[in-house]
Amino acid sequence: MKVILRQDIPDLGEAGQTIDVKTGYGRNYLIPRNLAIAATKGNLRAIGEIDKQNQIRERKKLRDAEQVKIRMEKLSLTSEVLVGEEDKIFGSVTSQNVVDLLANEGFAVDKKDVNLEEPIKSLGVYTVPIKIEKDIVANVKLWVIRKA
């Protein structure tokens, strides 16, 4: 049975792809769960139109992400930390600290999108990569300074 996938399904295919599956799997699992539709001529035309709309939506999402990247790279974040002898930081600056600093600037970023290889444990200026979309990464400047 030929079906058109409506969603990405691991080990099976991507949305919009026409695949051959066993009749029982298609009728009893994929179609009732709205994961796929039967591959008829009318449905193939409709999926073509849906693909066009998805591509337009995806391009708009990438343009918006590029704008966010440009705005984010203009930022210069400052993290004030307590320091002991020989400028040794008490604790460290982590991904969550960077997320909080970005939230203060009006950017909603998830902690897992901040690509700190390891927590920052010394004073200085750092470039922190932040994943905005799949292939779009903003590099934000972070100043770690002594708390007055």
Rosetta constraint file for C-alpha pairs under 8 A:
AtomPair CA 1 CA 20 HARMONIC 5.54 0.50
AtomPair CA 1 CA 21 HARMONIC 5.44 0.50
AtomPair CA 1 CA 22 HARMONIC 5.89 0.50
AtomPair CA 1 CA 23 HARMONIC 5.15 0.50
AtomPair CA 1 CA 26 HARMONIC 7.04 0.50
AtomPair CA 1 CA 38 HARMONIC 7.98 0.50
AtomPair CA 2 CA 18 HARMONIC 6.69 0.50
AtomPair CA 2 CA 19 HARMONIC 5.62 0.50
AtomPair CA 2 CA 20 HARMONIC 4.51 0.50
AtomPair CA 2 CA 21 HARMONIC 6.32 0.50
AtomPair CA 2 CA 38 HARMONIC 6.41 0.50
AtomPair CA 2 CA 39 HARMONIC 5.45 0.50
AtomPair CA 3 CA 18 HARMONIC 5.63 0.50
AtomPair CA 3 CA 19 HARMONIC 5.64 0.50
AtomPair CA 3 CA 20 HARMONIC 6.44 0.50
AtomPair CA 3 CA 21 HARMONIC 7.27 0.50
AtomPair CA 3 CA 26 HARMONIC 7.17 0.50
AtomPair CA 3 CA 36 HARMONIC 6.11 0.50
AtomPair CA 3 CA 37 HARMONIC 5.52 0.50
AtomPair CA 3 CA 38 HARMONIC 4.51 0.50
AtomPair CA 3 CA 39 HARMONIC 4.67 0.50
AtomPair CA 4 CA 15 HARMONIC 7.68 0.50
AtomPair CA 4 CA 16 HARMONIC 5.90 0.50
AtomPair CA 4 CA 17 HARMONIC 5.62 0.50
AtomPair CA 4 CA 18 HARMONIC 4.42 0.50
AtomPair CA 4 CA 19 HARMONIC 6.44 0.50
AtomPair CA 4 CA 36 HARMONIC 5.37 0.50
AtomPair CA 4 CA 37 HARMONIC 5.33 0.50
AtomPair CA 4 CA 38 HARMONIC 6.19 0.50
AtomPair CA 4 CA 39 HARMONIC 5.56 0.50
AtomPair CA 4 CA 44 HARMONIC 7.72 0.50
AtomPair CA 5 CA 9 HARMONIC 7.99 0.50
AtomPair CA 5 CA 13 HARMONIC 7.33 0.50
AtomPair CA 5 CA 14 HARMONIC 6.69 0.50
AtomPair CA 5 CA 15 HARMONIC 4.94 0.50
AtomPair CA 5 CA 16 HARMONIC 5.28 0.50
AtomPair CA 5 CA 17 HARMONIC 5.62 0.50
AtomPair CA 5 CA 18 HARMONIC 6.50 0.50
AtomPair CA 5 CA 19 HARMONIC 7.64 0.50
AtomPair CA 5 CA 35 HARMONIC 6.05 0.50
AtomPair CA 5 CA 36 HARMONIC 4.26 0.50
AtomPair CA 5 CA 37 HARMONIC 6.64 0.50
AtomPair CA 6 CA 15 HARMONIC 4.85 0.50
AtomPair CA 6 CA 16 HARMONIC 5.90 0.50
AtomPair CA 6 CA 34 HARMONIC 7.31 0.50
AtomPair CA 6 CA 35 HARMONIC 5.25 0.50
AtomPair CA 6 CA 36 HARMONIC 4.98 0.50
AtomPair CA 6 CA 37 HARMONIC 7.19 0.50
AtomPair CA 7 CA 14 HARMONIC 6.39 0.50
AtomPair CA 7 CA 15 HARMONIC 4.34 0.50
AtomPair CA 7 CA 16 HARMONIC 7.49 0.50
AtomPair CA 7 CA 35 HARMONIC 5.80 0.50
AtomPair CA 7 CA 36 HARMONIC 7.37 0.50
AtomPair CA 8 CA 12 HARMONIC 7.99 0.50
AtomPair CA 8 CA 13 HARMONIC 6.01 0.50
AtomPair CA 8 CA 14 HARMONIC 4.12 0.50
AtomPair CA 8 CA 15 HARMONIC 4.75 0.50
AtomPair CA 9 CA 13 HARMONIC 5.54 0.50
AtomPair CA 9 CA 14 HARMONIC 6.18 0.50
AtomPair CA 9 CA 15 HARMONIC 7.73 0.50
AtomPair CA 10 CA 14 HARMONIC 7.97 0.50
AtomPair CA 13 CA 17 HARMONIC 6.55 0.50
AtomPair CA 13 CA 19 HARMONIC 7.65 0.50
AtomPair CA 16 CA 47 HARMONIC 6.38 0.50
AtomPair CA 16 CA 48 HARMONIC 7.94 0.50
AtomPair CA 16 CA 51 HARMONIC 6.89 0.50
AtomPair CA 18 CA 39 HARMONIC 7.11 0.50
AtomPair CA 21 CA 25 HARMONIC 6.69 0.50
AtomPair CA 21 CA 26 HARMONIC 6.27 0.50
AtomPair CA 22 CA 26 HARMONIC 6.30 0.50
AtomPair CA 23 CA 27 HARMONIC 6.05 0.50
AtomPair CA 24 CA 28 HARMONIC 5.53 0.50
AtomPair CA 24 CA 29 HARMONIC 7.59 0.50
AtomPair CA 25 CA 29 HARMONIC 5.29 0.50
AtomPair CA 25 CA 30 HARMONIC 6.50 0.50
AtomPair CA 26 CA 30 HARMONIC 4.93 0.50
AtomPair CA 26 CA 31 HARMONIC 5.94 0.50
AtomPair CA 26 CA 36 HARMONIC 7.72 0.50
AtomPair CA 27 CA 31 HARMONIC 5.59 0.50
AtomPair CA 27 CA 32 HARMONIC 7.02 0.50
AtomPair CA 28 CA 32 HARMONIC 6.40 0.50
AtomPair CA 29 CA 33 HARMONIC 6.22 0.50
AtomPair CA 30 CA 34 HARMONIC 6.30 0.50
AtomPair CA 30 CA 35 HARMONIC 5.00 0.50
AtomPair CA 30 CA 36 HARMONIC 5.33 0.50
AtomPair CA 30 CA 37 HARMONIC 7.76 0.50
AtomPair CA 31 CA 35 HARMONIC 5.94 0.50
AtomPair CA 31 CA 36 HARMONIC 5.09 0.50
AtomPair CA 31 CA 37 HARMONIC 5.67 0.50
AtomPair CA 31 CA 38 HARMONIC 7.64 0.50
AtomPair CA 37 CA 43 HARMONIC 7.64 0.50
AtomPair CA 38 CA 43 HARMONIC 7.32 0.50
AtomPair CA 39 CA 43 HARMONIC 6.06 0.50
AtomPair CA 39 CA 44 HARMONIC 6.24 0.50
AtomPair CA 40 CA 44 HARMONIC 6.09 0.50
AtomPair CA 41 CA 45 HARMONIC 6.42 0.50
AtomPair CA 42 CA 46 HARMONIC 6.27 0.50
AtomPair CA 43 CA 47 HARMONIC 6.00 0.50
AtomPair CA 44 CA 48 HARMONIC 6.27 0.50
AtomPair CA 45 CA 49 HARMONIC 6.57 0.50
AtomPair CA 46 CA 50 HARMONIC 6.26 0.50
AtomPair CA 47 CA 51 HARMONIC 6.01 0.50
AtomPair CA 48 CA 52 HARMONIC 6.43 0.50
AtomPair CA 49 CA 53 HARMONIC 6.41 0.50
AtomPair CA 50 CA 54 HARMONIC 6.14 0.50
AtomPair CA 51 CA 55 HARMONIC 6.13 0.50
AtomPair CA 52 CA 56 HARMONIC 6.31 0.50
AtomPair CA 53 CA 57 HARMONIC 6.16 0.50
AtomPair CA 54 CA 58 HARMONIC 6.00 0.50
AtomPair CA 55 CA 59 HARMONIC 6.14 0.50
AtomPair CA 56 CA 60 HARMONIC 6.30 0.50
AtomPair CA 57 CA 61 HARMONIC 6.20 0.50
AtomPair CA 58 CA 62 HARMONIC 6.24 0.50
AtomPair CA 59 CA 63 HARMONIC 6.21 0.50
AtomPair CA 60 CA 64 HARMONIC 6.18 0.50
AtomPair CA 61 CA 65 HARMONIC 6.15 0.50
AtomPair CA 62 CA 66 HARMONIC 6.16 0.50
AtomPair CA 62 CA 133 HARMONIC 7.48 0.50
AtomPair CA 63 CA 67 HARMONIC 6.41 0.50
AtomPair CA 64 CA 68 HARMONIC 6.33 0.50
AtomPair CA 65 CA 69 HARMONIC 6.11 0.50
AtomPair CA 65 CA 132 HARMONIC 6.41 0.50
AtomPair CA 65 CA 133 HARMONIC 6.56 0.50
AtomPair CA 65 CA 136 HARMONIC 7.20 0.50
AtomPair CA 66 CA 70 HARMONIC 6.25 0.50
AtomPair CA 66 CA 136 HARMONIC 7.17 0.50
AtomPair CA 67 CA 71 HARMONIC 6.32 0.50
AtomPair CA 68 CA 72 HARMONIC 5.92 0.50
AtomPair CA 68 CA 132 HARMONIC 7.88 0.50
AtomPair CA 69 CA 73 HARMONIC 6.04 0.50
AtomPair CA 69 CA 132 HARMONIC 7.21 0.50
AtomPair CA 69 CA 136 HARMONIC 7.54 0.50
AtomPair CA 69 CA 137 HARMONIC 7.08 0.50
AtomPair CA 69 CA 138 HARMONIC 5.12 0.50
AtomPair CA 70 CA 74 HARMONIC 6.64 0.50
AtomPair CA 70 CA 138 HARMONIC 7.63 0.50
AtomPair CA 71 CA 75 HARMONIC 7.12 0.50
AtomPair CA 72 CA 138 HARMONIC 6.62 0.50
AtomPair CA 72 CA 139 HARMONIC 7.82 0.50
AtomPair CA 72 CA 140 HARMONIC 6.60 0.50
AtomPair CA 73 CA 138 HARMONIC 5.99 0.50
AtomPair CA 73 CA 139 HARMONIC 5.81 0.50
AtomPair CA 73 CA 140 HARMONIC 5.19 0.50
AtomPair CA 73 CA 141 HARMONIC 7.52 0.50
AtomPair CA 74 CA 140 HARMONIC 7.64 0.50
AtomPair CA 75 CA 140 HARMONIC 6.42 0.50
AtomPair CA 75 CA 141 HARMONIC 6.85 0.50
AtomPair CA 76 CA 140 HARMONIC 6.70 0.50
AtomPair CA 76 CA 141 HARMONIC 5.05 0.50
AtomPair CA 76 CA 142 HARMONIC 6.01 0.50
AtomPair CA 76 CA 143 HARMONIC 7.32 0.50
AtomPair CA 77 CA 101 HARMONIC 6.76 0.50
AtomPair CA 77 CA 102 HARMONIC 7.73 0.50
AtomPair CA 77 CA 140 HARMONIC 7.57 0.50
AtomPair CA 77 CA 141 HARMONIC 6.20 0.50
AtomPair CA 77 CA 142 HARMONIC 4.76 0.50
AtomPair CA 77 CA 143 HARMONIC 6.06 0.50
AtomPair CA 78 CA 101 HARMONIC 7.84 0.50
AtomPair CA 78 CA 142 HARMONIC 5.78 0.50
AtomPair CA 78 CA 143 HARMONIC 4.66 0.50
AtomPair CA 78 CA 144 HARMONIC 6.04 0.50
AtomPair CA 78 CA 145 HARMONIC 7.16 0.50
AtomPair CA 79 CA 93 HARMONIC 7.84 0.50
AtomPair CA 79 CA 101 HARMONIC 7.75 0.50
AtomPair CA 79 CA 142 HARMONIC 7.24 0.50
AtomPair CA 79 CA 143 HARMONIC 6.08 0.50
AtomPair CA 79 CA 144 HARMONIC 4.92 0.50
AtomPair CA 79 CA 145 HARMONIC 6.22 0.50
AtomPair CA 80 CA 144 HARMONIC 6.08 0.50
AtomPair CA 80 CA 145 HARMONIC 5.04 0.50
AtomPair CA 80 CA 146 HARMONIC 5.57 0.50
AtomPair CA 80 CA 147 HARMONIC 4.87 0.50
AtomPair CA 81 CA 89 HARMONIC 6.73 0.50
AtomPair CA 81 CA 90 HARMONIC 7.43 0.50
AtomPair CA 81 CA 144 HARMONIC 7.07 0.50
AtomPair CA 81 CA 145 HARMONIC 6.28 0.50
AtomPair CA 81 CA 146 HARMONIC 5.40 0.50
AtomPair CA 81 CA 147 HARMONIC 5.13 0.50
AtomPair CA 82 CA 89 HARMONIC 6.02 0.50
AtomPair CA 82 CA 90 HARMONIC 5.81 0.50
AtomPair CA 82 CA 146 HARMONIC 6.14 0.50
AtomPair CA 82 CA 147 HARMONIC 5.43 0.50
AtomPair CA 83 CA 87 HARMONIC 5.51 0.50
AtomPair CA 83 CA 88 HARMONIC 5.42 0.50
AtomPair CA 83 CA 89 HARMONIC 4.51 0.50
AtomPair CA 83 CA 90 HARMONIC 5.86 0.50
AtomPair CA 83 CA 146 HARMONIC 6.13 0.50
AtomPair CA 83 CA 147 HARMONIC 7.30 0.50
AtomPair CA 84 CA 88 HARMONIC 5.21 0.50
AtomPair CA 84 CA 89 HARMONIC 6.25 0.50
AtomPair CA 84 CA 90 HARMONIC 6.86 0.50
AtomPair CA 87 CA 122 HARMONIC 7.27 0.50
AtomPair CA 87 CA 123 HARMONIC 7.08 0.50
AtomPair CA 88 CA 121 HARMONIC 7.45 0.50
AtomPair CA 88 CA 122 HARMONIC 6.23 0.50
AtomPair CA 88 CA 123 HARMONIC 7.84 0.50
AtomPair CA 89 CA 121 HARMONIC 5.90 0.50
AtomPair CA 89 CA 122 HARMONIC 5.90 0.50
AtomPair CA 89 CA 123 HARMONIC 7.41 0.50
AtomPair CA 91 CA 121 HARMONIC 7.10 0.50
AtomPair CA 92 CA 119 HARMONIC 5.89 0.50
AtomPair CA 92 CA 120 HARMONIC 5.45 0.50
AtomPair CA 92 CA 121 HARMONIC 4.85 0.50
AtomPair CA 92 CA 122 HARMONIC 7.81 0.50
AtomPair CA 93 CA 97 HARMONIC 6.01 0.50
AtomPair CA 93 CA 98 HARMONIC 7.60 0.50
AtomPair CA 93 CA 119 HARMONIC 5.59 0.50
AtomPair CA 93 CA 120 HARMONIC 4.95 0.50
AtomPair CA 93 CA 121 HARMONIC 6.63 0.50
AtomPair CA 94 CA 98 HARMONIC 6.62 0.50
AtomPair CA 94 CA 116 HARMONIC 7.54 0.50
AtomPair CA 94 CA 118 HARMONIC 7.75 0.50
AtomPair CA 94 CA 119 HARMONIC 4.85 0.50
AtomPair CA 94 CA 120 HARMONIC 6.58 0.50
AtomPair CA 95 CA 99 HARMONIC 6.23 0.50
AtomPair CA 95 CA 111 HARMONIC 5.92 0.50
AtomPair CA 95 CA 112 HARMONIC 7.80 0.50
AtomPair CA 95 CA 114 HARMONIC 5.79 0.50
AtomPair CA 95 CA 115 HARMONIC 7.57 0.50
AtomPair CA 95 CA 116 HARMONIC 6.36 0.50
AtomPair CA 95 CA 119 HARMONIC 7.34 0.50
AtomPair CA 96 CA 100 HARMONIC 6.19 0.50
AtomPair CA 96 CA 111 HARMONIC 5.81 0.50
AtomPair CA 97 CA 101 HARMONIC 6.25 0.50
AtomPair CA 98 CA 102 HARMONIC 6.16 0.50
AtomPair CA 98 CA 114 HARMONIC 7.55 0.50
AtomPair CA 99 CA 103 HARMONIC 6.10 0.50
AtomPair CA 99 CA 108 HARMONIC 7.75 0.50
AtomPair CA 99 CA 109 HARMONIC 6.08 0.50
AtomPair CA 99 CA 110 HARMONIC 6.94 0.50
AtomPair CA 99 CA 111 HARMONIC 6.13 0.50
AtomPair CA 99 CA 114 HARMONIC 7.50 0.50
AtomPair CA 100 CA 104 HARMONIC 6.36 0.50
AtomPair CA 101 CA 105 HARMONIC 6.68 0.50
AtomPair CA 102 CA 106 HARMONIC 6.41 0.50
AtomPair CA 102 CA 107 HARMONIC 5.29 0.50
AtomPair CA 102 CA 108 HARMONIC 7.08 0.50
AtomPair CA 102 CA 109 HARMONIC 7.29 0.50
AtomPair CA 103 CA 107 HARMONIC 4.98 0.50
AtomPair CA 103 CA 108 HARMONIC 5.69 0.50
AtomPair CA 103 CA 109 HARMONIC 7.42 0.50
AtomPair CA 109 CA 113 HARMONIC 6.81 0.50
AtomPair CA 109 CA 114 HARMONIC 7.87 0.50
AtomPair CA 110 CA 114 HARMONIC 7.29 0.50
AtomPair CA 113 CA 130 HARMONIC 5.67 0.50
AtomPair CA 113 CA 131 HARMONIC 4.99 0.50
AtomPair CA 113 CA 132 HARMONIC 7.22 0.50
AtomPair CA 114 CA 128 HARMONIC 7.30 0.50
AtomPair CA 114 CA 129 HARMONIC 6.34 0.50
AtomPair CA 114 CA 130 HARMONIC 4.65 0.50
AtomPair CA 114 CA 131 HARMONIC 6.49 0.50
AtomPair CA 115 CA 128 HARMONIC 6.79 0.50
AtomPair CA 115 CA 129 HARMONIC 5.44 0.50
AtomPair CA 115 CA 130 HARMONIC 5.88 0.50
AtomPair CA 115 CA 131 HARMONIC 7.35 0.50
AtomPair CA 116 CA 128 HARMONIC 6.44 0.50
AtomPair CA 116 CA 129 HARMONIC 7.20 0.50
AtomPair CA 122 CA 144 HARMONIC 7.53 0.50
AtomPair CA 123 CA 143 HARMONIC 7.79 0.50
AtomPair CA 123 CA 144 HARMONIC 5.04 0.50
AtomPair CA 123 CA 145 HARMONIC 5.71 0.50
AtomPair CA 123 CA 146 HARMONIC 7.33 0.50
AtomPair CA 124 CA 143 HARMONIC 5.97 0.50
AtomPair CA 124 CA 144 HARMONIC 5.28 0.50
AtomPair CA 124 CA 145 HARMONIC 6.76 0.50
AtomPair CA 125 CA 141 HARMONIC 6.95 0.50
AtomPair CA 125 CA 142 HARMONIC 5.69 0.50
AtomPair CA 125 CA 143 HARMONIC 4.55 0.50
AtomPair CA 125 CA 144 HARMONIC 6.22 0.50
AtomPair CA 126 CA 141 HARMONIC 5.82 0.50
AtomPair CA 126 CA 142 HARMONIC 5.08 0.50
AtomPair CA 126 CA 143 HARMONIC 6.40 0.50
AtomPair CA 126 CA 144 HARMONIC 7.82 0.50
AtomPair CA 127 CA 139 HARMONIC 5.95 0.50
AtomPair CA 127 CA 140 HARMONIC 5.56 0.50
AtomPair CA 127 CA 141 HARMONIC 4.70 0.50
AtomPair CA 127 CA 142 HARMONIC 6.09 0.50
AtomPair CA 128 CA 139 HARMONIC 5.45 0.50
AtomPair CA 128 CA 140 HARMONIC 5.15 0.50
AtomPair CA 128 CA 141 HARMONIC 6.29 0.50
AtomPair CA 128 CA 142 HARMONIC 6.78 0.50
AtomPair CA 129 CA 137 HARMONIC 6.24 0.50
AtomPair CA 129 CA 138 HARMONIC 5.66 0.50
AtomPair CA 129 CA 139 HARMONIC 4.43 0.50
AtomPair CA 129 CA 140 HARMONIC 6.34 0.50
AtomPair CA 130 CA 137 HARMONIC 5.44 0.50
AtomPair CA 130 CA 138 HARMONIC 5.15 0.50
AtomPair CA 130 CA 139 HARMONIC 6.19 0.50
AtomPair CA 130 CA 140 HARMONIC 7.29 0.50
AtomPair CA 131 CA 135 HARMONIC 7.80 0.50
AtomPair CA 131 CA 136 HARMONIC 6.19 0.50
AtomPair CA 131 CA 137 HARMONIC 4.44 0.50
AtomPair CA 131 CA 138 HARMONIC 6.42 0.50
AtomPair CA 132 CA 136 HARMONIC 5.61 0.50
AtomPair CA 132 CA 137 HARMONIC 5.67 0.50
AtomPair CA 132 CA 138 HARMONIC 6.97 0.50
AtomPair CA 133 CA 137 HARMONIC 7.12 0.50
